[in-house]
């Protein structure tokens, strides 16, 4: 893929904003009106209102980051000033930016947020048809106490926990999670304590959740899509965690080989209605001990284009740099 400065070739970007250290003085959402006034002033009134509607300040900060990232992507990747980056929703309610002069989407993007992280994947300058994008980030520790309690108090244990979510998984995935994942993925359990066993199973659960969510978002559908149980990731495996948050995932030299120690997974056996899916490029990577991020891209009219794109590490953006860029390009 070309760099963002080259407007003649397709560009794929993967960006993350980490909102966890933002505005520590704001302990209530309404206080963001003061402490985050600079960032909020860059959003349309309707988007500012949607940010300030959240009860928890942590959720409001992620909403703010999500809005900022979308406007940033449009202005950064197209010749559109920040003030003209009007975001609407398509027939599937997916946020889009339409060039009013052509009626086309000059940049296709998708955003996800979880546990303080907000990520965006976008494709611009692809002129050979449609480009679809999907991304999802999960954090295995965010609901760890709740998940452990549910598993330990359910008479059926782990299978009961999986059954609670069976309506959004494929039948084969449910069976795999319940009974096969530990033997199929050596090293999934990192210790010998009972909670280590649960943590290993939960890592597989959330890896599958991220993969499915990224794929579903790629299609423009939601988790209420009628075909959810007809999609299946066969014998998937979660990536091994990295040693610490600041330690990037180890990139394997050979994308065709996923070892038991891989921290980035690129090989997937995806089935839809029993048929192998061969037109979607996906990647699942670890970020620290707890986070995983799944990315999906597709070019339906020329599948070989997206299949040849590189889904590498995400670039972490700094809030002040983003705000400086927005103000300079209004």
TAGI-V348821 format. One record per residue. RES is the residue in three letters. PSI is psi in radians with two decimals (none if undefined). OMEGA is omega as a letter, one per 30 degrees, with the letter a starting at -180 (none if undefined). BURIAL is b if it has 24 or more other C-alpha atoms within 12 Angstrom, else e. Layout:
RES | PSI | OMEGA | BURIAL
RES | PSI | OMEGA | BURIAL
//
This chain:
UNK | 2.63 | l | b
UNK | 2.88 | l | e
UNK | 2.78 | a | e
UNK | -0.38 | a | b
UNK | -0.28 | l | e
UNK | 1.84 | a | e
UNK | -0.06 | a | e
UNK | -0.34 | a | e
UNK | 2.73 | l | e
UNK | 2.52 | a | b
UNK | 2.29 | l | b
UNK | 2.22 | l | b
UNK | 2.64 | l | b
UNK | 1.97 | a | b
UNK | 2.63 | l | b
UNK | 2.41 | l | b
UNK | 2.25 | l | b
UNK | 1.84 | a | b
UNK | -0.08 | a | b
UNK | -0.67 | l | e
UNK | 0.04 | a | e
UNK | 2.45 | l | b
UNK | 1.08 | a | b
UNK | -0.36 | a | e
UNK | -0.39 | a | e
UNK | 1.89 | l | e
UNK | -0.19 | l | e
UNK | 2.60 | a | e
UNK | -0.72 | a | b
UNK | -0.42 | l | b
UNK | -0.27 | l | e
UNK | -0.45 | l | b
UNK | -0.52 | l | b
UNK | -0.95 | a | e
UNK | -0.51 | a | e
UNK | 0.48 | a | b
UNK | -0.64 | a | e
UNK | -0.83 | a | e
UNK | -0.77 | a | b
UNK | -0.56 | a | b
UNK | -0.28 | a | b
UNK | -0.09 | a | b
UNK | 2.63 | l | b
UNK | 2.75 | a | e
UNK | -0.72 | a | e
UNK | -0.62 | l | e
UNK | -0.66 | l | b
UNK | -0.76 | a | b
UNK | -0.67 | a | e
UNK | -0.59 | l | e
UNK | -0.82 | a | b
UNK | -0.05 | l | b
UNK | -0.30 | a | e
UNK | 2.47 | l | e
UNK | -0.82 | a | e
UNK | 2.32 | a | e
UNK | -0.54 | l | b
UNK | -0.65 | l | b
UNK | -0.65 | l | b
UNK | -0.69 | l | b
UNK | -0.68 | l | b
UNK | -0.66 | l | b
UNK | -0.75 | l | b
UNK | -0.81 | a | b
UNK | -0.69 | l | b
UNK | -0.80 | l | b
UNK | -0.79 | a | b
UNK | -0.74 | a | b
UNK | -0.71 | a | b
UNK | -0.79 | l | b
UNK | -0.68 | l | b
UNK | -0.77 | a | b
UNK | -0.74 | a | b
UNK | -0.81 | a | b
UNK | -0.66 | a | b
UNK | -0.61 | a | b
UNK | -0.13 | l | b
UNK | 2.82 | l | b
UNK | 0.93 | a | b
UNK | 2.16 | l | b
UNK | 2.67 | a | e
UNK | -0.71 | a | b
UNK | -0.29 | a | e
UNK | 0.15 | a | e
UNK | 1.20 | a | b
UNK | 2.14 | a | b
UNK | 2.24 | l | b
UNK | -2.99 | l | e
UNK | 2.47 | l | e
UNK | -2.97 | a | e
UNK | -0.35 | l | e
UNK | 0.18 | l | e
UNK | 0.27 | l | e
UNK | 2.30 | l | b
UNK | 2.34 | a | b
UNK | 2.81 | l | b
UNK | 2.14 | l | b
UNK | 2.30 | l | b
UNK | 1.98 | a | e
UNK | -0.42 | a | e
UNK | -0.42 | a | e
UNK | -0.34 | a | e
UNK | 0.16 | a | e
UNK | 2.91 | l | e
UNK | 1.76 | a | b
UNK | -0.31 | l | b
UNK | 2.28 | l | b
UNK | 2.25 | a | b
UNK | 2.79 | l | b
UNK | 2.52 | a | b
UNK | 2.59 | l | b
UNK | 2.71 | l | b
UNK | 2.54 | l | b
UNK | 2.32 | l | b
UNK | 0.77 | l | b
UNK | -0.30 | l | b
UNK | 2.44 | l | b
UNK | 2.15 | a | b
UNK | 2.58 | l | b
UNK | 2.42 | l | b
UNK | 2.39 | a | b
UNK | 2.61 | l | b
UNK | 2.25 | l | b
UNK | 2.80 | l | b
UNK | 0.48 | l | b
UNK | 1.93 | a | b
UNK | 0.20 | a | e
UNK | 0.39 | l | e
UNK | -2.74 | a | e
UNK | 2.49 | l | b
UNK | 2.16 | a | b
UNK | 2.48 | a | b
UNK | 2.58 | l | b
UNK | 2.51 | a | b
UNK | 2.56 | l | b
UNK | 2.40 | l | b
UNK | 2.42 | l | b
UNK | 2.73 | l | b
UNK | 2.01 | a | b
UNK | -0.38 | a | b
UNK | -0.22 | a | e
UNK | -0.70 | a | e
UNK | 0.44 | a | e
UNK | -0.83 | a | e
UNK | -0.76 | l | e
UNK | -0.79 | a | e
UNK | -0.79 | l | b
UNK | -0.74 | a | b
UNK | -0.74 | l | e
UNK | -0.75 | a | e
UNK | -0.74 | a | b
UNK | -0.44 | a | e
UNK | -0.22 | l | e
UNK | 2.21 | l | e
UNK | -0.50 | a | e
UNK | -0.08 | l | e
UNK | -2.42 | a | e
UNK | -0.80 | l | b
UNK | -0.61 | l | b
UNK | -0.68 | l | e
UNK | -0.79 | l | b
UNK | -0.73 | a | b
UNK | -0.49 | l | b
UNK | -0.43 | a | e
UNK | 0.21 | a | b
UNK | -0.39 | a | e
UNK | -0.21 | l | e
UNK | 0.13 | l | b
UNK | 2.78 | l | b
UNK | 2.67 | a | b
UNK | -0.71 | l | b
UNK | -0.62 | l | b
UNK | -0.68 | l | b
UNK | -0.83 | l | b
UNK | -0.76 | a | e
UNK | -0.83 | l | b
UNK | -0.74 | a | b
UNK | -0.81 | a | b
UNK | -0.25 | a | e
UNK | -0.31 | a | e
UNK | -0.62 | a | b
UNK | -0.73 | a | b
UNK | -0.46 | a | e
UNK | -0.38 | a | e
UNK | 1.53 | l | b
UNK | 2.46 | l | e
UNK | 0.05 | a | b
UNK | -0.63 | l | b
UNK | 2.14 | a | b
UNK | -0.20 | a | e
UNK | -2.99 | a | e
UNK | -0.03 | a | e
UNK | 2.69 | l | e
UNK | -0.65 | a | e
UNK | -0.44 | l | e
UNK | -0.67 | l | e
UNK | -0.78 | l | e
UNK | -0.74 | a | b
UNK | -0.69 | l | b
UNK | -0.77 | l | b
UNK | -0.69 | l | b
UNK | -0.60 | l | b
UNK | -0.73 | l | b
UNK | -0.73 | l | b
UNK | -0.85 | a | b
UNK | -0.50 | l | b
UNK | -0.79 | l | b
UNK | -0.73 | l | b
UNK | -0.79 | a | b
UNK | -0.76 | l | b
UNK | -0.82 | a | b
UNK | -0.74 | a | b
UNK | -0.74 | l | b
UNK | -0.72 | l | b
UNK | -0.79 | a | b
UNK | -0.71 | l | b
UNK | -0.56 | l | b
UNK | -0.68 | a | b
UNK | -0.22 | a | b
UNK | 0.02 | a | b
UNK | 3.06 | l | b
UNK | -3.13 | a | e
UNK | -0.13 | l | b
UNK | 0.10 | l | e
UNK | 2.41 | a | e
UNK | -0.39 | a | e
UNK | 0.22 | a | e
UNK | -0.79 | a | b
UNK | -0.06 | l | b
UNK | -0.03 | l | b
UNK | 2.38 | a | b
UNK | 2.30 | l | b
UNK | 1.95 | a | b
UNK | 2.22 | l | b
UNK | 0.76 | l | b
UNK | 2.86 | l | b
UNK | 2.51 | l | b
UNK | 2.64 | l | b
UNK | 2.65 | l | b
UNK | 2.51 | l | b
UNK | 2.69 | l | b
UNK | 2.86 | a | b
UNK | -0.54 | a | e
UNK | 2.89 | a | e
UNK | -0.70 | a | e
UNK | -0.04 | l | e
UNK | 2.03 | a | e
UNK | 2.73 | l | b
UNK | 2.51 | l | b
UNK | 2.18 | l | b
UNK | 2.21 | l | b
UNK | 2.57 | a | e
UNK | -0.52 | a | e
UNK | 1.91 | a | e
UNK | -0.31 | a | e
UNK | -0.08 | a | e
UNK | 2.10 | l | e
UNK | 1.93 | a | b
UNK | 2.98 | a | b
UNK | -0.30 | a | e
UNK | 0.13 | a | b
UNK | 2.35 | l | b
UNK | -0.11 | l | b
UNK | 2.18 | a | b
UNK | 2.25 | a | b
UNK | -0.18 | a | b
UNK | 2.21 | a | b
UNK | 2.48 | l | b
UNK | 1.71 | a | b
UNK | 2.26 | l | b
UNK | 2.41 | l | b
UNK | 2.06 | a | b
UNK | 0.66 | l | e
UNK | -0.22 | a | e
UNK | 2.50 | a | e
UNK | 2.27 | l | e
UNK | 2.12 | a | b
UNK | 0.23 | a | e
UNK | 0.25 | a | b
UNK | 2.26 | l | b
UNK | 2.24 | a | b
UNK | 2.76 | l | b
UNK | 2.43 | l | b
UNK | 2.07 | a | b
UNK | 2.60 | l | b
UNK | 2.57 | l | b
UNK | 1.68 | a | b
UNK | -2.98 | a | b
UNK | -0.41 | a | b
UNK | -0.52 | a | b
UNK | 2.55 | l | b
UNK | 2.53 | l | b
UNK | 2.26 | l | b
UNK | 2.38 | a | b
UNK | 2.47 | a | b
UNK | 2.40 | l | b
UNK | 2.66 | a | b
UNK | 2.45 | l | b
UNK | 1.60 | a | b
UNK | -0.57 | a | e
UNK | -0.44 | l | e
UNK | 1.47 | a | e
UNK | -0.48 | a | e
UNK | -0.39 | a | e
UNK | -0.99 | a | b
UNK | -0.63 | a | b
UNK | -0.39 | l | b
UNK | -0.09 | a | e
UNK | 2.62 | a | b
UNK | 2.20 | l | b
UNK | 1.47 | a | b
UNK | -2.78 | l | b
UNK | 2.67 | l | b
UNK | 2.54 | l | b
UNK | 2.23 | l | e
UNK | 2.18 | l | e
UNK | 2.62 | l | b
UNK | 2.40 | a | e
UNK | -0.82 | a | b
UNK | -0.67 | l | e
UNK | -0.70 | l | e
UNK | -0.76 | a | b
UNK | -0.68 | l | b
UNK | -0.77 | l | e
UNK | -0.78 | a | b
UNK | -0.77 | a | b
UNK | -0.55 | l | e
UNK | -0.22 | a | e
UNK | 0.57 | a | e
UNK | none | none | e
//
